[in-house]
Amino acid sequence: QVQLRESGGGSVQPGESRRLSCTTSGIDFSIYDMGWYRQTRGKQRELVALVTADGMPNYGDSVAGRFSIARDDAKNTVALEMNSLKPEDTAFYYCNAAHYTGGYWGQGIQVVVSS
């Protein structure tokens, strides 16, 4: 059974940092591109950050320079370090595993940035 489980969400103040983690099981983690997406009510899910199976990171324009993604193939996890958080970063964040044969989503975790 494939599981992607996000952790680390919660409420933070603007300017603070937060680290999200996604723990996976049931997949050959090393062959998957791993990504973080986010969604707010009424909007489409958008790419936050992605790291390919061979370790190349990509970032959405709105988070480039503030967020950092890192994968640990030994632990089957992918982390998202979020710095200089802004109220507009408030969203549900979803972990994604993607491969040409198919992909998987976590259930999502909420991050609220508010003073």
ChimeraX attribute file (.defattr): number of C-alpha atoms within 10 A of each C-alpha:
attribute: neighborCount
match mode: 1-to-1
recipient: residues
	/A:1	5
	/A:2	12
	/A:3	15
	/A:4	22
	/A:5	19
	/A:6	24
	/A:7	16
	/A:8	15
	/A:9	18
	/A:10	13
	/A:11	14
	/A:12	18
	/A:13	15
	/A:14	17
	/A:15	14
	/A:16	12
	/A:17	16
	/A:18	18
	/A:19	15
	/A:20	21
	/A:21	21
	/A:22	24
	/A:23	17
	/A:24	21
	/A:25	14
	/A:26	10
	/A:27	16
	/A:28	11
	/A:29	21
	/A:30	17
	/A:31	15
	/A:32	21
	/A:33	21
	/A:34	28
	/A:35	27
	/A:36	28
	/A:37	19
	/A:38	22
	/A:39	19
	/A:40	15
	/A:41	8
	/A:42	6
	/A:43	8
	/A:44	9
	/A:45	15
	/A:46	14
	/A:47	20
	/A:48	24
	/A:49	23
	/A:50	27
	/A:51	21
	/A:52	18
	/A:53	18
	/A:54	10
	/A:55	16
	/A:56	11
	/A:57	17
	/A:58	16
	/A:59	19
	/A:60	15
	/A:61	10
	/A:62	12
	/A:63	18
	/A:64	12
	/A:65	12
	/A:66	13
	/A:67	20
	/A:68	20
	/A:69	24
	/A:70	19
	/A:71	24
	/A:72	13
	/A:73	14
	/A:74	8
	/A:75	11
	/A:76	17
	/A:77	20
	/A:78	25
	/A:79	22
	/A:80	22
	/A:81	14
	/A:82	20
	/A:83	17
	/A:84	15
	/A:85	21
	/A:86	19
	/A:87	15
	/A:88	12
	/A:89	21
	/A:90	19
	/A:91	20
	/A:92	18
	/A:93	26
	/A:94	25
	/A:95	29
	/A:96	24
	/A:97	24
	/A:98	18
	/A:99	13
	/A:100	8
	/A:101	6
	/A:102	8
	/A:103	13
	/A:104	16
	/A:105	18
	/A:106	19
	/A:107	14
	/A:108	22
	/A:109	18
	/A:110	19
	/A:111	20
	/A:112	19
	/A:113	20
	/A:114	15
	/A:115	10
